[in-house]
Amino acid sequence: MIAIYRKVSEGIYTQYHDDDQEDGFLPITTTYDGTLGETTETLLYVKNDNELFYYTDISVTPIAKRDPDDVSFEATGHGVKVRVGETRPTEAEWDTVDYGAAITLDDLGASGEADVNSALPFWCRVECPAGATADNRENVVLRLSFTEDVV
């Protein structure tokens, strides 16, 4: 099955999940000092662990399950961005990314061939504004979308 992973060490990945997750959603749980504001950047990977399937049309979208402003930054100052690549983006590169915009990743495998060795990297950036009220924000999730085909 295709899923989002964190890299533990070279060649070793652990699935990034929450036991209470809904199908297709990966909750982002972050904790910040709201007085100062803070930004967290996490390198994640999309990976297939099933040799019976290959995946196309892969995308990752940050969404808010309750309040769209929790992703867009516009009203609350909170925001989420995702960007393809393994190298940490610079501030200038993050500035070119829209809050809440989806990213598209390469295919994992093809007709007649699964790919369980590749890990498609992307960065997830969560921003909390200075002066924010103390809060546990669990409204934002990553939606992993794809087309699954039998090898």
DSSP file (Angstrom, degrees, kcal/mol; ACC not computed):
  #  RESIDUE AA STRUCTURE BP1 BP2  ACC     N-H-->O    O-->H-N    N-H-->O    O-->H-N    TCO  KAPPA ALPHA  PHI   PSI    X-CA   Y-CA   Z-CA
    1    1 A M              0   0    0      0, 0.0    48,-1.1     0, 0.0     2,-0.2   0.000 360.0 360.0 360.0 143.3    0.0    0.0    0.0
    2    2 A I  E     +A   48   0A   0     46,-0.2     2,-0.3    47,-0.1    46,-0.2  -0.585 360.0 151.4 -78.9 141.3    1.2    3.5   -0.7
    3    3 A A  E     -A   47   0A   0     44,-2.1    44,-2.3    -2,-0.2     2,-0.4  -0.956  47.0 -90.9-159.0 173.3    1.7    5.7    2.3
    4    4 A I  E     -A   46   0A   0     12,-0.4    12,-3.0    -2,-0.3     2,-0.3  -0.819  46.6-175.4 -97.0 136.4    3.6    8.7    3.7
    5    5 A Y  E     -AB  45  15A   0     40,-3.4    40,-2.3    -2,-0.4     2,-0.4  -0.846  23.8-137.9-129.1 160.7    6.8    7.8    5.6
    6    6 A R  E     - B   0  14A   0      8,-2.7     8,-2.7    -2,-0.3     2,-0.5  -0.921  31.7-116.6-111.8 147.1    9.6    9.4    7.6
    7    7 A K  E     - B   0  13A   0     36,-0.4     6,-0.3    -2,-0.4     3,-0.1  -0.743  28.5-179.7 -86.0 125.6   13.2    8.3    7.0
    8    8 A V  E     -     0   0A   0      4,-2.8     2,-0.3    -2,-0.5     5,-0.2   0.875  69.0 -31.2 -88.1 -47.6   14.8    6.7   10.1
    9    9 A S  E >  S- B   0  12A   0      3,-1.4     3,-2.8     0, 0.0    -1,-0.4  -0.920  99.0 -40.9-159.0 177.3   18.2    6.1    8.6
   10   10 A E  T 3  S-     0   0    0      1,-0.3     3,-0.1    -2,-0.3    -3,-0.0  -0.253 130.6  -4.0 -54.1 119.1   19.6    5.4    5.1
   11   11 A G  T 3  S+     0   0    0      1,-0.2     2,-0.5    -2,-0.0    -1,-0.3   0.404 112.1 106.0  79.4  -2.1   17.2    2.9    3.5
   12   12 A I  E <   +B    9   0A   0     -3,-2.8    -4,-2.8     2,-0.0    -3,-1.4  -0.950  44.2 175.1-116.2 123.3   15.0    2.6    6.6
   13   13 A Y  E     -B    7   0A   0     -2,-0.5     2,-0.4    -6,-0.3    -6,-0.2  -0.924  17.1-154.9-125.9 149.3   11.6    4.2    6.6
   14   14 A T  E     -B    6   0A   0     -8,-2.7    -8,-2.7    -2,-0.3     2,-0.1  -0.984  31.7-107.5-123.5 137.5    8.8    4.2    9.1
   15   15 A Q  E     -B    5   0A   0     -2,-0.4     2,-0.8   -10,-0.2   -10,-0.3  -0.397  26.2-137.4 -66.3 134.2    5.2    4.9    8.2
   16   16 A Y        +     0   0    0    -12,-3.0   -12,-0.4    -2,-0.1     2,-0.3  -0.827  50.8 127.7 -94.2 107.3    3.9    8.3    9.3
   17   17 A H        -     0   0    0     -2,-0.8     2,-0.4   -14,-0.1     9,-0.1  -0.942  51.7-131.3-154.1 172.1    0.4    7.7   10.7
   18   18 A D    >   -     0   0    0     -2,-0.3     3,-2.2     1,-0.1    -2,-0.0  -0.998  24.4-130.6-130.9 134.9   -2.0    8.2   13.5
   19   19 A D  T 3  S+     0   0    0     -2,-0.4    -1,-0.1     1,-0.3     0, 0.0   0.761 108.7  49.6 -59.1 -24.9   -4.0    5.3   14.8
   20   20 A D  T 3  S+     0   0    0      2,-0.0    -1,-0.3    -3,-0.0    -3,-0.0   0.263  83.1 134.1 -97.4  12.8   -7.2    7.4   14.6
   21   21 A Q    <   -     0   0    0     -3,-2.2     2,-0.2     1,-0.1     5,-0.1  -0.268  52.6-128.9 -66.5 148.0   -6.7    8.6   11.0
   22   22 A E    >   -     0   0    0      1,-0.1     3,-2.1     3,-0.1    -1,-0.1  -0.574  46.7 -73.9 -86.2 158.6   -9.5    8.6    8.5
   23   23 A D  T 3  S+     0   0    0      1,-0.3    -1,-0.1    -2,-0.2     3,-0.1  -0.293 119.3   7.7 -54.1 129.9   -8.9    6.9    5.1
   24   24 A G  T 3  S+     0   0    0      1,-0.2   120,-1.2    -3,-0.1     2,-0.4   0.425 108.3 103.6  81.3  -1.2   -6.7    9.1    3.0
   25   25 A F  E <   -F  143   0B   0     -3,-2.1   118,-0.2   118,-0.2    -1,-0.2  -0.944  47.2-168.2-120.8 136.4   -5.9   11.7    5.7
   26   26 A L  E     -F  142   0B   0    116,-1.9   116,-2.5    -2,-0.4    -9,-0.1  -0.953  24.8-134.7-119.2 109.7   -2.7   12.0    7.7
   27   27 A P  E     -F  141   0B   0      0, 0.0     2,-0.6     0, 0.0   114,-0.3  -0.329   7.6-144.0 -65.5 141.8   -3.1   14.4   10.6
   28   28 A I        -     0   0    0    112,-2.6     2,-0.6   110,-0.1   112,-0.4  -0.939  18.0-172.0-104.7 115.4   -0.4   17.0   11.2
   29   29 A T        +     0   0    0     -2,-0.6     2,-0.3   110,-0.1   109,-0.1  -0.944  12.6 165.4-111.1 121.0    0.1   17.5   15.0
   30   30 A T  B     -J  137   0C   0    107,-0.7   107,-0.6    -2,-0.6     2,-0.4  -0.950  23.6-153.9-133.9 153.7    2.4   20.3   16.0
   31   31 A T        +     0   0    0     -2,-0.3     2,-0.3   105,-0.1   105,-0.1  -0.997  22.2 174.9-129.4 132.2    3.2   22.2   19.2
   32   32 A Y        -     0   0    0     -2,-0.4     2,-1.1   103,-0.3   103,-0.2  -0.899  42.5-112.6-134.8 159.4    4.5   25.8   19.2
   33   33 A D    >>  -     0   0    0     -2,-0.3     4,-2.2     1,-0.2     3,-0.6  -0.836  33.7-166.4 -85.9  98.2    5.3   28.6   21.5
   34   34 A G  T 34 S+     0   0    0     -2,-1.1    98,-1.9     1,-0.2    97,-1.6   0.726  78.9  66.7 -63.8 -22.5    2.5   30.9   20.3
   35   35 A T  T 34 S+     0   0    0     96,-0.2    96,-0.5    95,-0.2    -1,-0.2   0.938 116.3  23.9 -63.8 -46.1    4.1   33.9   22.0
   36   36 A L  T <4 S-     0   0    0     -3,-0.6    94,-0.3    94,-0.2    -2,-0.2   0.713 105.4-131.2 -91.6 -23.3    7.1   33.9   19.6
   37   37 A G     <  -     0   0    0     -4,-2.2     2,-0.3    92,-0.3    93,-0.1   0.031  25.0-154.5  80.4 159.0    5.6   32.1   16.6
   38   38 A E  E     - C   0 128A   0     90,-2.0    90,-2.9    -4,-0.1     2,-0.4  -0.988  14.5-142.6-166.6 155.9    7.4   29.3   15.0
   39   39 A T  E     - C   0 127A   0     -2,-0.3     2,-0.4    88,-0.2    88,-0.2  -0.994  13.1-163.1-127.8 135.5    7.8   27.3   11.8
   40   40 A T  E     - C   0 126A   0     86,-2.6    86,-2.7    -2,-0.4     2,-0.4  -0.975   2.7-169.1-119.4 131.4    8.3   23.6   11.5
   41   41 A E  E     - C   0 125A   0     -2,-0.4     2,-0.4    84,-0.2    84,-0.2  -0.983   6.5-174.7-120.9 128.7    9.6   21.9    8.4
   42   42 A T  E     - C   0 124A   0     82,-2.5    82,-2.3    -2,-0.4     2,-0.6  -0.983  20.5-138.5-128.0 129.5    9.5   18.1    8.0
   43   43 A L  E     + C   0 123A   0     -2,-0.4   -36,-0.4    80,-0.2     2,-0.3  -0.770  33.4 173.5 -85.2 122.4   11.0   15.9    5.2
   44   44 A L  E     - C   0 122A   0     78,-3.2    78,-2.6    -2,-0.6     2,-0.3  -0.797  16.8-147.7-125.5 167.3    8.5   13.2    4.4
   45   45 A Y  E     -AC   5 121A   0    -40,-2.3   -40,-3.4    -2,-0.3     2,-0.5  -0.978  10.6-139.4-137.0 147.7    8.4   10.5    1.7
   46   46 A V  E     +AC   4 120A   0     74,-2.2    74,-2.8    -2,-0.3     2,-0.3  -0.944  36.7 169.4-104.4 131.2    5.7    8.7   -0.3
   47   47 A K  E     -AC   3 119A   0    -44,-2.3   -44,-2.1    -2,-0.5     2,-0.4  -0.982  31.2-136.4-145.1 148.9    6.5    5.0   -0.7
   48   48 A N  E     +A    2   0A   0     70,-0.5   -46,-0.2    67,-0.4     3,-0.0  -0.907  16.2 177.8-105.9 134.2    4.9    1.8   -1.9
   49   49 A D        +     0   0    0    -48,-1.1     2,-0.5    -2,-0.4    67,-0.1   0.197  57.5  85.9-118.9  16.0    5.4   -1.4    0.2
   50   50 A N    >   -     0   0    0     65,-0.1     3,-1.4     3,-0.1    65,-0.2  -0.955  56.4-161.3-124.6 116.0    3.2   -3.8   -1.8
   51   51 A E  T 3  S+     0   0    0     -2,-0.5    63,-0.3     1,-0.3    -1,-0.1   0.499  87.1  68.0 -72.4  -3.2    4.7   -5.6   -4.8
   52   52 A L  T 3  S+     0   0    0     61,-0.1    99,-2.4    98,-0.1     2,-0.3   0.553  99.9  50.2 -91.6  -8.1    1.3   -6.3   -6.2
   53   53 A F  E <   -G  150   0B   0     -3,-1.4    62,-0.4    97,-0.2     2,-0.3  -0.920  56.7-161.4-132.3 153.6    0.4   -2.7   -7.1
   54   54 A Y  E     -G  149   0B   0     95,-2.5    95,-2.6    -2,-0.3     2,-0.4  -0.922  19.1-140.2-126.6 160.8    1.8    0.3   -8.9
   55   55 A Y  E     +GH 148 108B   0     53,-2.6    53,-2.5    -2,-0.3     2,-0.3  -0.962  20.3 171.0-131.6 135.5    0.7    3.9   -8.4
   56   56 A T  E     +G  147   0B   0     91,-2.2    91,-2.9    -2,-0.4    50,-0.1  -0.796  61.5  39.0-129.2 172.9    0.1    6.9  -10.7
   57   57 A D  E    S+     0   0B   0     -2,-0.3     2,-0.4    89,-0.2    -1,-0.2   0.882  75.6 179.4  53.8  43.7   -1.4   10.3  -10.4
   58   58 A I  E     + I   0 105B   0     47,-0.5    47,-2.5    -3,-0.2     2,-0.3  -0.618   5.7 163.1 -82.6 129.7    0.1   10.7   -6.9
   59   59 A S  E     -GI 145 104B   0     86,-2.5    86,-2.6    -2,-0.4     2,-0.4  -0.986  27.0-152.0-143.6 155.5   -0.5   14.0   -5.1
   60   60 A V  E     -GI 144 103B   0     43,-1.8    43,-2.2    -2,-0.3    84,-0.2  -0.998  17.0-178.7-127.8 128.7   -0.3   15.4   -1.6
   61   61 A T  E     -G  143   0B   0     82,-2.1    82,-3.3    -2,-0.4     2,-0.5  -0.991  22.4-138.8-130.9 125.9   -2.6   18.2   -0.5
   62   62 A P  E     +G  142   0B   0      0, 0.0     2,-0.3     0, 0.0    80,-0.2  -0.719  35.7 171.0 -78.8 129.1   -2.7   20.0    2.9
   63   63 A I  E     -G  141   0B   0     78,-2.8    78,-2.9    -2,-0.5     2,-0.5  -0.941  33.3-127.4-136.2 159.5   -6.3   20.5    3.9
   64   64 A A  E     -G  140   0B   0     -2,-0.3    76,-0.2    76,-0.2    75,-0.1  -0.932  10.6-155.5-107.0 128.3   -8.2   21.7    7.0
   65   65 A K  S    S+     0   0    0     74,-2.7    -1,-0.1    -2,-0.5    75,-0.1   0.788  89.3   9.4 -74.2 -27.3  -11.0   19.4    8.1
   66   66 A R  S    S+     0   0    0      1,-0.2    -1,-0.1    73,-0.2    -2,-0.1   0.766 130.3  32.2-117.6 -51.6  -12.9   22.1    9.9
   67   67 A D    >   -     0   0    0      1,-0.1     3,-2.4    72,-0.0     4,-0.3  -0.923  57.2-157.9-120.3 108.2  -11.6   25.6    9.2
   68   68 A P  T >> S+     0   0    0      0, 0.0     3,-1.7     0, 0.0     4,-1.6   0.761  90.1  70.7 -55.7 -25.5  -10.0   26.4    5.8
   69   69 A D  H 3> S+     0   0    0      1,-0.3     4,-1.2     2,-0.2     7,-0.5   0.689  81.6  73.3 -66.5 -17.2   -8.2   29.3    7.3
   70   70 A D  H <4 S+     0   0    0     -3,-2.4    -1,-0.3     1,-0.2    70,-0.1   0.665 109.4  30.8 -70.9 -14.8   -6.0   26.9    9.2
   71   71 A V  H <4 S+     0   0    0     -3,-1.7     9,-1.8    -4,-0.3    29,-0.2   0.725 115.2  57.0-106.3 -35.0   -4.2   26.0    6.0
   72   72 A S  H  < S-D   79   0A   0     -4,-1.6    27,-0.2     7,-0.2     7,-0.2   0.663  82.8-145.4 -81.2 -17.8   -4.4   29.3    4.0
   73   73 A F     X  +     0   0    0     -4,-1.2     4,-1.1     5,-1.1     6,-0.1   0.143  69.0 109.6  77.5 -20.8   -2.7   31.6    6.5
   74   74 A E  T  4 S+     0   0    0      1,-0.2    -1,-0.1     2,-0.2    -5,-0.1   0.922  87.5  15.1 -57.2 -56.3   -5.1   34.4    5.5
   75   75 A A  T  4 S+     0   0    0      3,-0.1    -1,-0.2    -6,-0.1    -5,-0.1   0.860 137.0  30.2 -91.9 -37.9   -7.3   34.9    8.5
   76   76 A T  T  4 S-     0   0    0     -7,-0.5    -2,-0.2     2,-0.3     3,-0.1   0.656  93.0-124.2-100.4 -16.9   -5.5   33.0   11.3
   77   77 A G  S  < S+     0   0    0     -4,-1.1     2,-0.3     1,-0.4    -3,-0.1   0.307  75.3 119.4  85.0 -10.4   -1.8   33.4   10.4
   78   78 A H        +     0   0    0     -9,-0.2    -5,-1.1    50,-0.2    -1,-0.4  -0.666  40.4 170.3 -83.9 143.7   -1.5   29.6   10.5
   79   79 A G  E     -DE  72 127A   0     48,-1.6    48,-3.0    -2,-0.3     2,-0.4  -0.999  26.0-154.5-155.8 156.0   -0.4   28.0    7.3
   80   80 A V  E     + E   0 126A   0     -9,-1.8    20,-2.8    -2,-0.3     2,-0.3  -0.999  15.0 176.2-134.8 133.4    0.7   24.8    5.6
   81   81 A K  E     - E   0 125A   0     44,-2.4    44,-3.1    -2,-0.4     2,-0.3  -0.959  10.6-161.0-131.2 150.7    2.8   24.4    2.5
   82   82 A V  E     - E   0 124A   0     19,-0.3     2,-0.3    16,-0.3    42,-0.2  -0.978   8.6-176.0-129.9 148.1    4.2   21.3    0.8
   83   83 A R  E     - E   0 123A   0     40,-2.1    40,-3.2    -2,-0.3     2,-0.1  -0.991  25.1-119.1-147.7 134.5    7.0   21.2   -1.8
   84   84 A V  E     + E   0 122A   0     -2,-0.3    38,-0.3    38,-0.2     2,-0.1  -0.430  66.9  66.1 -71.7 142.8    8.6   18.4   -3.8
   85   85 A G  S    S-     0   0    0     36,-2.1    -2,-0.1    -2,-0.1    35,-0.0  -0.420  71.1-113.2 129.1 161.3   12.3   17.5   -3.3
   86   86 A E  S    S+     0   0    0     -2,-0.1     2,-0.4    35,-0.1    36,-0.1   0.679  88.7  85.9 -98.9 -22.1   14.7   16.2   -0.8
   87   87 A T  S    S-     0   0    0      1,-0.1    36,-0.1    34,-0.1     0, 0.0  -0.662  92.3-105.9 -82.7 132.7   16.8   19.4   -0.3
   88   88 A R        -     0   0    0     -2,-0.4    -1,-0.1     1,-0.1    -2,-0.1  -0.352  41.1-118.4 -57.7 126.3   15.4   21.7    2.3
   89   89 A P        -     0   0    0      0, 0.0    -1,-0.1     0, 0.0     2,-0.1  -0.341  22.7-123.9 -66.7 147.8   13.8   24.7    0.5
   90   90 A T     >  -     0   0    0      1,-0.1     4,-2.6    -2,-0.0     5,-0.2  -0.355  29.9-102.2 -79.3 168.7   15.2   28.2    1.1
   91   91 A E  H  > S+     0   0    0      1,-0.2     4,-2.1     2,-0.2     5,-0.1   0.904 125.6  53.6 -58.8 -40.3   12.9   31.0    2.3
   92   92 A A  H  > S+     0   0    0      1,-0.2     4,-0.6     2,-0.2    -1,-0.2   0.886 109.2  48.0 -62.7 -38.7   12.9   32.3   -1.2
   93   93 A E  H >4 S+     0   0    0      1,-0.2     3,-1.1     2,-0.2     4,-0.3   0.909 110.3  51.1 -68.8 -41.3   11.7   28.9   -2.5
   94   94 A W  H >< S+     0   0    0     -4,-2.6     3,-1.8     1,-0.3    -2,-0.2   0.867 101.6  63.4 -62.7 -34.1    9.0   28.7    0.1
   95   95 A D  H 3< S+     0   0    0     -4,-2.1    -1,-0.3     1,-0.3    -2,-0.2   0.738  97.8  56.1 -62.6 -21.6    7.8   32.1   -0.9
   96   96 A T  T << S+     0   0    0     -3,-1.1     2,-0.4    -4,-0.6    -1,-0.3   0.513  92.3  88.4 -86.9  -4.8    6.9   30.8   -4.3
   97   97 A V  S <  S-     0   0    0     -3,-1.8     2,-0.2    -4,-0.3   -14,-0.1  -0.811  74.7-133.8 -99.1 131.4    4.6   28.1   -2.8
   98   98 A D    >   -     0   0    0     -2,-0.4     3,-1.6     4,-0.1   -16,-0.3  -0.579  29.8-102.6 -80.0 143.3    1.0   28.9   -2.2
   99   99 A Y  T 3  S+     0   0    0      1,-0.2   -18,-0.2   -27,-0.2   -27,-0.1  -0.438 105.5   8.9 -61.7 133.6   -0.5   27.9    1.2
  100  100 A G  T 3  S+     0   0    0    -20,-2.8    -1,-0.2     1,-0.2     2,-0.1   0.465  91.8 147.0  77.1   1.0   -2.6   24.7    0.8
  101  101 A A    <   -     0   0    0     -3,-1.6   -19,-0.3   -21,-0.2    -1,-0.2  -0.450  46.1-121.4 -74.3 143.3   -1.5   24.0   -2.7
  102  102 A A        -     0   0    0    -41,-0.2     2,-0.3    -2,-0.1   -41,-0.2  -0.439  18.9-146.7 -77.7 153.9   -1.2   20.4   -3.8
  103  103 A I  E     -I   60   0B   0    -43,-2.2   -43,-1.8    -2,-0.1     2,-0.4  -0.914   6.7-140.5-116.7 151.9    2.0   18.8   -5.1
  104  104 A T  E     -I   59   0B   0     -2,-0.3     2,-0.2   -45,-0.2   -45,-0.2  -0.939  17.9-162.1-112.9 133.6    2.3   16.1   -7.8
  105  105 A L  E     -I   58   0B   0    -47,-2.5   -47,-0.5    -2,-0.4   -48,-0.1  -0.713  27.0 -90.8-111.8 162.8    4.8   13.3   -7.4
  106  106 A D        -     0   0    0     -2,-0.2    -1,-0.1     1,-0.1     2,-0.1  -0.159  52.7 -89.2 -63.1 163.8    6.3   10.9   -9.9
  107  107 A D        -     0   0    0    -50,-0.1     2,-0.6     1,-0.1   -51,-0.2  -0.394  28.7-137.0 -70.4 153.4    4.7    7.5  -10.5
  108  108 A L  B    S-H   55   0B   0    -53,-2.5   -53,-2.6    -3,-0.1     7,-0.4  -0.889  72.0 -26.2-112.6  97.0    5.7    4.5   -8.3
  109  109 A G        -     0   0    0     -2,-0.6     2,-0.3     5,-0.2     5,-0.2  -0.373  69.6-125.6  92.7-175.7    6.0    1.6  -10.7
  110  110 A A  B >   -K  113   0D   0      3,-3.0     3,-3.1    -2,-0.1   -54,-0.0  -0.935  48.4 -44.3-159.2 175.1    4.3    1.0  -14.0
  111  111 A S  T 3  S+     0   0    0      1,-0.3    40,-0.1    -2,-0.3    -2,-0.0  -0.276 130.2   9.0 -52.1 124.1    2.3   -1.6  -15.8
  112  112 A G  T 3  S+     0   0    0     38,-0.3     2,-0.3   -58,-0.0    -1,-0.3   0.435 122.4  74.3  84.7  -0.1    3.9   -5.0  -15.1
  113  113 A E  B <   -K  110   0D   0     -3,-3.1    -3,-3.0     2,-0.0     2,-0.2  -0.875  60.0-158.4-153.1 114.6    6.3   -3.6  -12.5
  114  114 A A        -     0   0    0    -63,-0.3     2,-0.5    -2,-0.3    -5,-0.2  -0.546  14.0-144.0 -82.3 155.8    5.8   -2.4   -8.9
  115  115 A D        +     0   0    0     -7,-0.4   -67,-0.4   -62,-0.4   -65,-0.1  -0.901  34.1 154.7-124.2 102.1    8.3   -0.1   -7.3
  116  116 A V        +     0   0    0     -2,-0.5    -1,-0.1   -67,-0.1   -65,-0.1   0.301  69.4  62.7-105.5   7.1    8.9   -0.8   -3.6
  117  117 A N  S    S+     0   0    0    -70,-0.0     2,-0.1     2,-0.0    -1,-0.1   0.745  82.4  84.7-102.0 -29.5   12.4    0.7   -3.6
  118  118 A S        -     0   0    0    -70,-0.0   -70,-0.5     2,-0.0     2,-0.4  -0.450  54.6-163.4 -78.5 148.1   11.8    4.3   -4.4
  119  119 A A  E     -C   47   0A   0    -72,-0.1   -72,-0.2    -2,-0.1    -3,-0.0  -0.974  13.2-145.8-129.9 116.3   10.9    6.9   -1.8
  120  120 A L  E     -C   46   0A   0    -74,-2.8   -74,-2.2    -2,-0.4     2,-0.2  -0.738  21.6-143.8 -88.2 112.7    9.5   10.2   -3.3
  121  121 A P  E     +C   45   0A   0      0, 0.0   -36,-2.1     0, 0.0     2,-0.3  -0.455  27.2 160.4 -83.7 146.2   10.6   13.1   -1.1
  122  122 A F  E     -CE  44  84A   0    -78,-2.6   -78,-3.2   -38,-0.3     2,-0.4  -0.975  29.9-127.2-154.7 155.4    8.6   16.2   -0.2
  123  123 A W  E     -CE  43  83A   0    -40,-3.2   -40,-2.1    -2,-0.3     2,-0.5  -0.815  12.7-157.9-103.9 142.8    8.8   18.9    2.5
  124  124 A C  E     -CE  42  82A   0    -82,-2.3   -82,-2.5    -2,-0.4     2,-0.5  -0.989   8.9-167.1-120.0 124.7    5.9   19.9    4.7
  125  125 A R  E     -CE  41  81A   0    -44,-3.1   -44,-2.4    -2,-0.5     2,-0.5  -0.955   3.1-171.5-116.7 124.6    6.0   23.4    6.3
  126  126 A V  E     -CE  40  80A   0    -86,-2.7   -86,-2.6    -2,-0.5     2,-0.4  -0.968   8.8-160.9-116.5 128.5    3.6   24.4    9.1
  127  127 A E  E     -CE  39  79A   0    -48,-3.0   -48,-1.6    -2,-0.5   -88,-0.2  -0.913   9.8-171.5-116.2 135.7    3.6   28.0   10.3
  128  128 A C  E     -C   38   0A   0    -90,-2.9   -90,-2.0    -2,-0.4   -50,-0.2  -0.992  25.0-128.0-121.6 128.5    2.3   29.4   13.6
  129  129 A P    >   -     0   0    0      0, 0.0     3,-1.1     0, 0.0   -92,-0.3  -0.341  27.2 -98.6 -76.5 156.5    2.1   33.2   13.9
  130  130 A A  T 3  S+     0   0    0    -94,-0.3   -95,-0.2     1,-0.2   -94,-0.2  -0.451 109.0  29.5 -66.7 145.0    3.6   35.2   16.8
  131  131 A G  T 3  S+     0   0    0    -97,-1.6   -96,-0.2   -96,-0.5    -1,-0.2   0.627  85.0 154.8  80.4  13.4    1.0   36.1   19.5
  132  132 A A    <   -     0   0    0    -98,-1.9    -1,-0.2    -3,-1.1     2,-0.1  -0.430  49.5-105.2 -74.0 148.8   -1.2   33.0   18.8
  133  133 A T        -     0   0    0      1,-0.1     2,-0.1    -2,-0.1    -1,-0.1  -0.469  44.8 -94.1 -68.6 142.2   -3.4   31.7   21.5
  134  134 A A        +     0   0    0     -2,-0.1     2,-0.3  -101,-0.0    -1,-0.1  -0.402  68.7 147.5 -58.5 129.5   -2.1   28.5   23.2
  135  135 A D        -     0   0    0   -103,-0.2     2,-0.7    -2,-0.1  -103,-0.3  -0.980  53.2-126.0-165.3 145.7   -3.8   25.7   21.3
  136  136 A N        -     0   0    0     -2,-0.3     2,-0.7  -105,-0.1  -105,-0.1  -0.926  33.0-155.9 -96.6 113.7   -3.4   22.1   20.1
  137  137 A R  B     +J   30   0C   0     -2,-0.7  -107,-0.7  -107,-0.6    -2,-0.0  -0.821  34.4 149.4 -97.9 114.7   -4.1   22.3   16.4
  138  138 A E        +     0   0    0     -2,-0.7    -1,-0.1  -109,-0.1  -109,-0.1   0.116  47.3  95.7-126.8  18.3   -5.2   19.0   14.9
  139  139 A N        +     0   0    0   -112,-0.1   -74,-2.7   -75,-0.1     2,-0.3   0.715  65.3  83.7 -83.3 -22.8   -7.4   20.3   12.2
  140  140 A V  E     + G   0  64B   0   -112,-0.4  -112,-2.6   -76,-0.2     2,-0.3  -0.668  54.7 170.7 -91.7 136.2   -4.8   20.2    9.4
  141  141 A V  E     -FG  27  63B   0    -78,-2.9   -78,-2.8    -2,-0.3     2,-0.5  -0.916  32.7-121.4-135.9 161.1   -4.2   16.9    7.5
  142  142 A L  E     -FG  26  62B   0   -116,-2.5  -116,-1.9    -2,-0.3     2,-0.7  -0.931  23.4-149.9-102.6 127.2   -2.3   15.8    4.4
  143  143 A R  E     -FG  25  61B   0    -82,-3.3   -82,-2.1    -2,-0.5     2,-0.7  -0.879   6.2-159.4 -98.9 118.9   -4.5   14.1    1.8
  144  144 A L  E     - G   0  60B   0   -120,-1.2     2,-0.3    -2,-0.7   -84,-0.2  -0.884  15.1-177.3 -97.6 115.9   -2.6   11.5   -0.2
  145  145 A S  E     + G   0  59B   0    -86,-2.6   -86,-2.5    -2,-0.7     2,-0.3  -0.872  12.9 141.6-115.6 148.4   -4.4   10.9   -3.5
  146  146 A F  E     -     0   0B   0     -2,-0.3     2,-0.5   -88,-0.2   -89,-0.2  -0.982  47.5-110.4-169.2 167.4   -3.4    8.3   -6.2
  147  147 A T  E     - G   0  56B   0    -91,-2.9   -91,-2.2    -2,-0.3     2,-0.5  -0.982  33.0-154.0-111.9 126.4   -4.6    5.8   -8.8
  148  148 A E  E     + G   0  55B   0     -2,-0.5     2,-0.3   -93,-0.2   -93,-0.2  -0.866  15.1 179.2-105.0 131.1   -3.8    2.2   -7.8
  149  149 A D  E     - G   0  54B   0    -95,-2.6   -95,-2.5    -2,-0.5     2,-0.3  -0.968  30.5-112.3-130.8 147.8   -3.4   -0.5  -10.4
  150  150 A V  E       G   0  53B   0     -2,-0.3   -38,-0.3   -97,-0.2   -97,-0.2  -0.572 360.0 360.0 -76.6 136.7   -2.6   -4.2  -10.2
  151  151 A V              0   0    0    -99,-2.4    -1,-0.1    -2,-0.3   -98,-0.1   0.500 360.0 360.0 -65.7 360.0    0.8   -5.2  -11.6
